[in-house]
């Protein structure tokens, strides 16, 4: 009886550990540390869908880029692979989309805060997004529907908008009510 033995190369980096997780695992690699969390609450999901739906429908008409929603891996580098709630990718960067996610710096990211992830979205992730060159970053507090917009200036985010129920994107030059 012939038996075939398959040897797997042992994982040696946190990126390899991340990439070996089962499909659909809610995990992010933040500054080379693996963070896992449960699915977000219903209010979070509803707000993500409301905003994403408005932007998606507008993008279908304007044809200025593509939209992706979590869980969707954004490979910023070998130490940082995030799953932002909403990601806008301009047509110029569409070539960076691979089957396993986006490999590069998105143009616009929207994060809806959750009890499980707010400290990351307001801290490490925001700092890495700025350092990597994300042009526009939005933080949404889902229960108050408070939207805060940040614009990148000299590798730092500067708040330019704060309004309830409205994402007023400088990059897309469009308001999206939710």
FIKOLZA-1660 file (N, C-alpha, C; in steps of 0.1 Angstrom, whole numbers, plus 5000, padded with zeros to 4 digits):
% residues 178
   i   px   py   pz ch aa at
   1 5008 4988 5000  A  X  N
   1 5000 5000 5000  A  X CA
   1 5009 5012 5000  A  X  C
   2 5007 5021 4990  A  X  N
   2 5014 5033 4989  A  X CA
   2 5008 5044 4997  A  X  C
   3 5016 5051 5005  A  X  N
   3 5011 5063 5012  A  X CA
   3 5019 5075 5008  A  X  C
   4 5012 5086 5007  A  X  N
   4 5019 5098 5004  A  X CA
   4 5019 5107 5016  A  X  C
   5 5031 5111 5019  A  X  N
   5 5033 5120 5031  A  X CA
   5 5036 5134 5026  A  X  C
   6 5028 5143 5030  A  X  N
   6 5030 5157 5026  A  X CA
   6 5035 5165 5038  A  X  C
   7 5046 5172 5036  A  X  N
   7 5052 5180 5046  A  X CA
   7 5049 5195 5043  A  X  C
   8 5045 5201 5054  A  X  N
   8 5042 5216 5053  A  X CA
   8 5054 5223 5059  A  X  C
   9 5057 5234 5052  A  X  N
   9 5068 5242 5058  A  X CA
   9 5062 5249 5071  A  X  C
  10 5069 5249 5082  A  X  N
  10 5063 5255 5094  A  X CA
  10 5062 5270 5092  A  X  C
  11 5052 5276 5098  A  X  N
  11 5050 5290 5097  A  X CA
  11 5061 5297 5106  A  X  C
  12 5066 5308 5100  A  X  N
  12 5077 5314 5107  A  X CA
  12 5075 5329 5110  A  X  C
  13 5065 5335 5103  A  X  N
  13 5062 5349 5106  A  X CA
  13 5047 5350 5110  A  X  C
  14 5044 5362 5116  A  X  N
  14 5030 5364 5119  A  X CA
  14 5021 5366 5107  A  X  C
  15 5027 5371 5096  A  X  N
  15 5019 5371 5084  A  X CA
  15 5015 5357 5079  A  X  C
  16 5025 5348 5080  A  X  N
  16 5021 5334 5076  A  X CA
  16 5011 5328 5086  A  X  C
  17 5012 5331 5099  A  X  N
  17 5001 5327 5108  A  X CA
  17 4988 5332 5104  A  X  C
  18 4988 5345 5101  A  X  N
  18 4975 5352 5097  A  X CA
  18 4970 5345 5084  A  X  C
  19 4978 5343 5075  A  X  N
  19 4973 5337 5062  A  X CA
  19 4970 5323 5063  A  X  C
  20 4973 5316 5074  A  X  N
  20 4969 5302 5076  A  X CA
  20 4956 5300 5083  A  X  C
  21 4950 5311 5088  A  X  N
  21 4937 5311 5095  A  X CA
  21 4926 5306 5085  A  X  C
  22 4916 5300 5090  A  X  N
  22 4905 5296 5082  A  X CA
  22 4898 5308 5075  A  X  C
  23 4893 5306 5063  A  X  N
  23 4886 5316 5056  A  X CA
  23 4874 5321 5065  A  X  C
  24 4872 5334 5065  A  X  N
  24 4861 5340 5072  A  X CA
  24 4865 5344 5087  A  X  C
  25 4877 5341 5091  A  X  N
  25 4881 5344 5105  A  X CA
  25 4882 5359 5106  A  X  C
  26 4875 5364 5116  A  X  N
  26 4876 5379 5119  A  X CA
  26 4889 5382 5126  A  X  C
  27 4900 5384 5118  A  X  N
  27 4913 5387 5124  A  X CA
  27 4920 5398 5116  A  X  C
  28 4929 5405 5124  A  X  N
  28 4937 5415 5117  A  X CA
  28 4951 5414 5123  A  X  C
  29 4960 5417 5115  A  X  N
  29 4974 5418 5119  A  X CA
  29 4978 5433 5120  A  X  C
  30 4979 5437 5133  A  X  N
  30 4982 5451 5136  A  X CA
  30 4995 5452 5143  A  X  C
  31 5004 5459 5136  A  X  N
  31 5018 5460 5141  A  X CA
  31 5024 5447 5145  A  X  C
  32 5022 5437 5136  A  X  N
  32 5027 5423 5137  A  X CA
  32 5021 5415 5149  A  X  C
  33 5010 5420 5154  A  X  N
  33 5003 5412 5164  A  X CA
  33 4989 5408 5159  A  X  C
  34 4985 5396 5162  A  X  N
  34 4973 5390 5157  A  X CA
  34 4961 5394 5166  A  X  C
  35 4951 5400 5161  A  X  N
  35 4939 5404 5169  A  X CA
  35 4927 5397 5163  A  X  C
  36 4919 5390 5171  A  X  N
  36 4907 5384 5167  A  X CA
  36 4895 5390 5175  A  X  C
  37 4884 5391 5169  A  X  N
  37 4872 5396 5176  A  X CA
  37 4860 5389 5171  A  X  C
  38 4849 5390 5179  A  X  N
  38 4836 5384 5175  A  X CA
  38 4830 5393 5164  A  X  C
  39 4820 5388 5157  A  X  N
  39 4813 5396 5148  A  X CA
  39 4807 5409 5154  A  X  C
  40 4807 5420 5147  A  X  N
  40 4802 5433 5153  A  X CA
  40 4787 5432 5156  A  X  C
  41 4783 5441 5165  A  X  N
  41 4769 5441 5169  A  X CA
  41 4760 5445 5157  A  X  C
  42 4747 5443 5158  A  X  N
  42 4737 5446 5147  A  X CA
  42 4737 5460 5143  A  X  C
  43 4738 5470 5153  A  X  N
  43 4738 5484 5149  A  X CA
  43 4750 5487 5140  A  X  C
  44 4761 5482 5144  A  X  N
  44 4773 5484 5136  A  X CA
  44 4771 5479 5122  A  X  C
  45 4766 5467 5120  A  X  N
  45 4764 5461 5107  A  X CA
  45 4754 5470 5099  A  X  C
  46 4743 5474 5105  A  X  N
  46 4733 5482 5098  A  X CA
  46 4739 5495 5093  A  X  C
  47 4747 5502 5101  A  X  N
  47 4753 5514 5097  A  X CA
  47 4763 5512 5086  A  X  C
  48 4771 5501 5087  A  X  N
  48 4781 5498 5076  A  X CA
  48 4773 5496 5063  A  X  C
  49 4762 5488 5063  A  X  N
  49 4754 5486 5051  A  X CA
  49 4748 5498 5046  A  X  C
  50 4743 5507 5054  A  X  N
  50 4737 5520 5050  A  X CA
  50 4747 5528 5042  A  X  C
  51 4758 5530 5048  A  X  N
  51 4769 5539 5042  A  X CA
  51 4774 5532 5029  A  X  C
  52 4778 5519 5030  A  X  N
  52 4783 5512 5019  A  X CA
  52 4773 5512 5007  A  X  C
  53 4761 5510 5010  A  X  N
  53 4750 5510 4999  A  X CA
  53 4750 5523 4992  A  X  C
  54 4750 5534 4999  A  X  N
  54 4749 5547 4993  A  X CA
  54 4762 5550 4984  A  X  C
  55 4773 5547 4990  A  X  N
  55 4786 5549 4982  A  X CA
  55 4786 5540 4970  A  X  C
  56 4783 5527 4972  A  X  N
  56 4783 5517 4961  A  X CA
  56 4774 5522 4949  A  X  C
  57 4762 5526 4953  A  X  N
  57 4752 5530 4942  A  X CA
  57 4758 5542 4935  A  X  C
  58 4764 5552 4942  A  X  N
  58 4770 5563 4935  A  X CA
  58 4782 5559 4927  A  X  C
  59 4790 5550 4931  A  X  N
  59 4802 5546 4924  A  X CA
  59 4797 5538 4911  A  X  C
  60 4786 5531 4911  A  X  N
  60 4781 5525 4899  A  X CA
  60 4779 5535 4888  A  X  C
  61 4774 5547 4892  A  X  N
  61 4771 5557 4882  A  X CA
  61 4784 5565 4878  A  X  C
  62 4792 5569 4888  A  X  N
  62 4804 5577 4886  A  X CA
  62 4816 5569 4880  A  X  C
  63 4816 5556 4883  A  X  N
  63 4827 5548 4878  A  X CA
  63 4841 5553 4882  A  X  C
  64 4842 5559 4894  A  X  N
  64 4855 5564 4898  A  X CA
  64 4863 5554 4906  A  X  C
  65 4858 5543 4910  A  X  N
  65 4865 5533 4917  A  X CA
  65 4857 5522 4922  A  X  C
  66 4862 5514 4931  A  X  N
  66 4856 5502 4936  A  X CA
  66 4854 5503 4951  A  X  C
  67 4844 5495 4956  A  X  N
  67 4842 5495 4971  A  X CA
  67 4842 5481 4976  A  X  C
  68 4848 5479 4987  A  X  N
  68 4849 5466 4994  A  X CA
  68 4845 5468 5009  A  X  C
  69 4838 5458 5014  A  X  N
  69 4834 5459 5028  A  X CA
  69 4840 5447 5036  A  X  C
  70 4841 5448 5049  A  X  N
  70 4846 5438 5058  A  X CA
  70 4837 5426 5058  A  X  C
  71 4843 5414 5059  A  X  N
  71 4857 5411 5061  A  X CA
  71 4864 5411 5047  A  X  C
  72 4874 5420 5046  A  X  N
  72 4882 5421 5033  A  X CA
  72 4896 5425 5038  A  X  C
  73 4905 5417 5034  A  X  N
  73 4919 5420 5039  A  X CA
  73 4926 5431 5030  A  X  C
  74 4931 5440 5037  A  X  N
  74 4939 5451 5031  A  X CA
  74 4954 5449 5036  A  X  C
  75 4962 5445 5027  A  X  N
  75 4976 5443 5031  A  X CA
  75 4984 5456 5029  A  X  C
  76 4986 5463 5040  A  X  N
  76 4994 5475 5040  A  X CA
  76 5009 5473 5039  A  X  C
  77 5013 5462 5046  A  X  N
  77 5027 5457 5045  A  X CA
  77 5027 5444 5052  A  X  C
  78 5039 5438 5054  A  X  N
  78 5039 5424 5060  A  X CA
  78 5036 5424 5075  A  X  C
  79 5035 5435 5082  A  X  N
  79 5032 5436 5096  A  X CA
  79 5018 5441 5099  A  X  C
  80 5011 5446 5088  A  X  N
  80 4998 5452 5090  A  X CA
  80 4988 5448 5079  A  X  C
  81 4979 5439 5083  A  X  N
  81 4968 5435 5074  A  X CA
  81 4955 5437 5081  A  X  C
  82 4947 5447 5076  A  X  N
  82 4935 5451 5083  A  X CA
  82 4923 5447 5076  A  X  C
  83 4912 5447 5083  A  X  N
  83 4899 5445 5077  A  X CA
  83 4890 5457 5079  A  X  C
  84 4892 5468 5072  A  X  N
  84 4884 5480 5074  A  X CA
  84 4869 5477 5071  A  X  C
  85 4860 5484 5077  A  X  N
  85 4846 5482 5074  A  X CA
  85 4842 5485 5060  A  X  C
  86 4848 5497 5055  A  X  N
  86 4845 5501 5041  A  X CA
  86 4858 5506 5035  A  X  C
  87 4861 5502 5023  A  X  N
  87 4873 5506 5016  A  X CA
  87 4869 5511 5002  A  X  C
  88 4874 5523 4999  A  X  N
  88 4873 5528 4985  A  X CA
  88 4886 5527 4979  A  X  C
  89 4887 5521 4967  A  X  N
  89 4899 5519 4959  A  X CA
  89 4897 5526 4946  A  X  C
  90 4905 5536 4943  A  X  N
  90 4903 5543 4930  A  X CA
  90 4907 5534 4918  A  X  C
  91 4902 5538 4907  A  X  N
  91 4905 5530 4895  A  X CA
  91 4920 5529 4892  A  X  C
  92 4927 5539 4896  A  X  N
  92 4942 5539 4894  A  X CA
  92 4949 5528 4902  A  X  C
  93 4942 5525 4913  A  X  N
  93 4948 5515 4922  A  X CA
  93 4942 5501 4921  A  X  C
  94 4932 5499 4912  A  X  N
  94 4925 5487 4911  A  X CA
  94 4934 5475 4908  A  X  C
  95 4945 5478 4901  A  X  N
  95 4954 5467 4897  A  X CA
  95 4961 5460 4910  A  X  C
  96 4959 5467 4922  A  X  N
  96 4965 5461 4934  A  X CA
  96 4956 5452 4941  A  X  C
  97 4944 5449 4935  A  X  N
  97 4934 5440 4940  A  X CA
  97 4939 5426 4936  A  X  C
  98 4940 5417 4946  A  X  N
  98 4944 5403 4943  A  X CA
  98 4932 5394 4948  A  X  C
  99 4933 5382 4946  A  X  N
  99 4922 5373 4950  A  X CA
  99 4921 5373 4966  A  X  C
 100 4932 5374 4973  A  X  N
 100 4932 5374 4987  A  X CA
 100 4930 5388 4994  A  X  C
 101 4928 5398 4986  A  X  N
 101 4925 5411 4991  A  X CA
 101 4933 5422 4984  A  X  C
 102 4934 5434 4990  A  X  N
 102 4940 5445 4984  A  X CA
 102 4954 5447 4989  A  X  C
 103 4964 5448 4980  A  X  N
 103 4978 5449 4984  A  X CA
 103 4983 5463 4981  A  X  C
 104 4981 5472 4990  A  X  N
 104 4985 5486 4988  A  X CA
 104 4978 5495 4998  A  X  C
 105 4978 5508 4995  A  X  N
 105 4971 5518 5004  A  X CA
 105 4959 5523 4997  A  X  C
 106 4947 5520 5003  A  X  N
 106 4934 5525 4998  A  X CA
 106 4934 5540 4999  A  X  C
 107 4925 5545 4990  A  X  N
 107 4924 5560 4990  A  X CA
 107 4915 5565 5002  A  X  C
 108 4905 5558 5005  A  X  N
 108 4895 5562 5016  A  X CA
 108 4891 5550 5024  A  X  C
 109 4891 5551 5037  A  X  N
 109 4887 5541 5046  A  X CA
 109 4877 5546 5056  A  X  C
 110 4866 5538 5058  A  X  N
 110 4856 5542 5068  A  X CA
 110 4856 5531 5078  A  X  C
 111 4857 5534 5091  A  X  N
 111 4856 5525 5102  A  X CA
 111 4844 5528 5111  A  X  C
 112 4836 5519 5113  A  X  N
 112 4824 5521 5122  A  X CA
 112 4829 5515 5136  A  X  C
 113 4829 5523 5146  A  X  N
 113 4835 5519 5159  A  X CA
 113 4826 5509 5165  A  X  C
 114 4832 5500 5172  A  X  N
 114 4826 5489 5180  A  X CA
 114 4833 5488 5193  A  X  C
 115 4826 5483 5203  A  X  N
 115 4833 5481 5216  A  X CA
 115 4845 5472 5215  A  X  C
 116 4845 5463 5205  A  X  N
 116 4856 5454 5204  A  X CA
 116 4868 5460 5196  A  X  C
 117 4866 5470 5188  A  X  N
 117 4877 5475 5180  A  X CA
 117 4880 5490 5181  A  X  C
 118 4872 5498 5188  A  X  N
 118 4874 5512 5188  A  X CA
 118 4888 5516 5192  A  X  C
 119 4894 5510 5202  A  X  N
 119 4908 5514 5206  A  X CA
 119 4918 5512 5195  A  X  C
 120 4916 5502 5186  A  X  N
 120 4925 5500 5175  A  X CA
 120 4922 5510 5164  A  X  C
 121 4909 5513 5161  A  X  N
 121 4906 5522 5150  A  X CA
 121 4910 5536 5153  A  X  C
 122 4910 5540 5166  A  X  N
 122 4913 5554 5171  A  X CA
 122 4928 5555 5174  A  X  C
 123 4935 5543 5175  A  X  N
 123 4949 5543 5178  A  X CA
 123 4959 5538 5168  A  X  C
 124 4963 5526 5169  A  X  N
 124 4973 5520 5161  A  X CA
 124 4969 5521 5146  A  X  C
 125 4957 5517 5143  A  X  N
 125 4953 5516 5129  A  X CA
 125 4953 5530 5123  A  X  C
 126 4948 5540 5130  A  X  N
 126 4947 5554 5125  A  X CA
 126 4962 5559 5122  A  X  C
 127 4971 5556 5131  A  X  N
 127 4985 5560 5130  A  X CA
 127 4991 5553 5117  A  X  C
 128 4989 5540 5116  A  X  N
 128 4994 5533 5104  A  X CA
 128 4988 5538 5091  A  X  C
 129 4975 5540 5091  A  X  N
 129 4968 5545 5079  A  X CA
 129 4975 5559 5075  A  X  C
 130 4977 5567 5084  A  X  N
 130 4984 5580 5081  A  X CA
 130 4998 5578 5076  A  X  C
 131 5005 5570 5083  A  X  N
 131 5019 5568 5079  A  X CA
 131 5020 5562 5065  A  X  C
 132 5011 5553 5062  A  X  N
 132 5011 5546 5049  A  X CA
 132 5006 5555 5037  A  X  C
 133 4997 5565 5041  A  X  N
 133 4993 5575 5030  A  X CA
 133 4978 5574 5026  A  X  C
 134 4969 5568 5035  A  X  N
 134 4955 5568 5032  A  X CA
 134 4951 5583 5032  A  X  C
 135 4945 5587 5021  A  X  N
 135 4941 5602 5019  A  X CA
 135 4930 5606 5029  A  X  C
 136 4920 5598 5030  A  X  N
 136 4908 5602 5038  A  X CA
 136 4904 5591 5047  A  X  C
 137 4901 5594 5059  A  X  N
 137 4897 5584 5070  A  X CA
 137 4885 5589 5077  A  X  C
 138 4875 5580 5078  A  X  N
 138 4863 5584 5085  A  X CA
 138 4861 5574 5097  A  X  C
 139 4857 5580 5109  A  X  N
 139 4853 5572 5120  A  X CA
 139 4838 5575 5123  A  X  C
 140 4831 5564 5124  A  X  N
 140 4816 5566 5127  A  X CA
 140 4813 5560 5140  A  X  C
 141 4806 5568 5149  A  X  N
 141 4800 5562 5161  A  X CA
 141 4786 5558 5158  A  X  C
 142 4783 5545 5157  A  X  N
 142 4771 5540 5152  A  X CA
 142 4758 5544 5159  A  X  C
 143 4759 5545 5173  A  X  N
 143 4747 5547 5180  A  X CA
 143 4742 5562 5179  A  X  C
 144 4752 5571 5179  A  X  N
 144 4749 5585 5177  A  X CA
 144 4749 5589 5162  A  X  C
 145 4754 5580 5154  A  X  N
 145 4755 5583 5139  A  X CA
 145 4764 5595 5137  A  X  C
 146 4774 5597 5146  A  X  N
 146 4784 5608 5145  A  X CA
 146 4795 5604 5135  A  X  C
 147 4797 5612 5125  A  X  N
 147 4807 5609 5115  A  X CA
 147 4818 5619 5116  A  X  C
 148 4831 5615 5118  A  X  N
 148 4842 5624 5118  A  X CA
 148 4851 5621 5107  A  X  C
 149 4854 5631 5099  A  X  N
 149 4863 5629 5087  A  X CA
 149 4877 5635 5089  A  X  C
 150 4887 5627 5085  A  X  N
 150 4901 5632 5086  A  X CA
 150 4907 5632 5072  A  X  C
 151 4915 5642 5070  A  X  N
 151 4922 5643 5057  A  X CA
 151 4937 5643 5060  A  X  C
 152 4945 5636 5052  A  X  N
 152 4959 5635 5054  A  X CA
 152 4967 5647 5049  A  X  C
 153 4975 5653 5058  A  X  N
 153 4983 5664 5055  A  X CA
 153 4997 5661 5062  A  X  C
 154 5007 5660 5053  A  X  N
 154 5021 5658 5058  A  X CA
 154 5021 5646 5068  A  X  C
 155 5016 5634 5063  A  X  N
 155 5016 5622 5071  A  X CA
 155 5009 5622 5084  A  X  C
 156 5000 5632 5086  A  X  N
 156 4991 5633 5098  A  X CA
 156 4977 5635 5094  A  X  C
 157 4968 5629 5101  A  X  N
 157 4954 5632 5099  A  X CA
 157 4949 5644 5106  A  X  C
 158 4942 5653 5099  A  X  N
 158 4936 5665 5105  A  X CA
 158 4921 5664 5103  A  X  C
 159 4913 5665 5114  A  X  N
 159 4899 5665 5113  A  X CA
 159 4894 5676 5104  A  X  C
 160 4885 5673 5095  A  X  N
 160 4879 5684 5086  A  X CA
 160 4864 5684 5087  A  X  C
 161 4858 5673 5093  A  X  N
 161 4843 5673 5093  A  X CA
 161 4839 5665 5105  A  X  C
 162 4827 5669 5110  A  X  N
 162 4820 5662 5121  A  X CA
 162 4806 5666 5120  A  X  C
 163 4798 5655 5117  A  X  N
 163 4783 5657 5115  A  X CA
 163 4776 5644 5118  A  X  C
 164 4764 5646 5123  A  X  N
 164 4756 5634 5125  A  X CA
 164 4749 5629 5112  A  X  C
 165 4751 5617 5109  A  X  N
 165 4744 5610 5098  A  X CA
 165 4749 5614 5084  A  X  C
 166 4761 5620 5083  A  X  N
 166 4766 5624 5070  A  X CA
 166 4781 5621 5069  A  X  C
 167 4784 5614 5058  A  X  N
 167 4798 5613 5054  A  X CA
 167 4800 5623 5042  A  X  C
 168 4807 5633 5044  A  X  N
 168 4809 5644 5034  A  X CA
 168 4824 5642 5028  A  X  C
 169 4825 5633 5019  A  X  N
 169 4839 5630 5014  A  X CA
 169 4845 5641 5006  A  X  C
 170 4857 5645 5010  A  X  N
 170 4865 5654 5002  A  X CA
 170 4870 5648 4989  A  X  C
 171 4874 5635 4991  A  X  N
 171 4880 5628 4980  A  X CA
 171 4870 5625 4969  A  X  C
 172 4858 5620 4973  A  X  N
 172 4848 5617 4963  A  X CA
 172 4839 5629 4959  A  X  C
 173 4841 5640 4967  A  X  N
 173 4833 5652 4964  A  X CA
 173 4818 5650 4964  A  X  C
 174 4814 5643 4975  A  X  N
 174 4800 5638 4975  A  X CA
 174 4796 5636 4990  A  X  C
 175 4784 5640 4993  A  X  N
 175 4778 5637 5007  A  X CA
 175 4770 5624 5006  A  X  C
 176 4772 5616 5016  A  X  N
 176 4764 5604 5018  A  X CA
 176 4757 5604 5031  A  X  C
 177 4744 5605 5031  A  X  N
 177 4736 5605 5044  A  X CA
 177 4733 5591 5048  A  X  C
 178 4733 5588 5061  A  X  N
 178 4729 5575 5066  A  X CA
 178 4721 5576 5078  A  X  C
% end
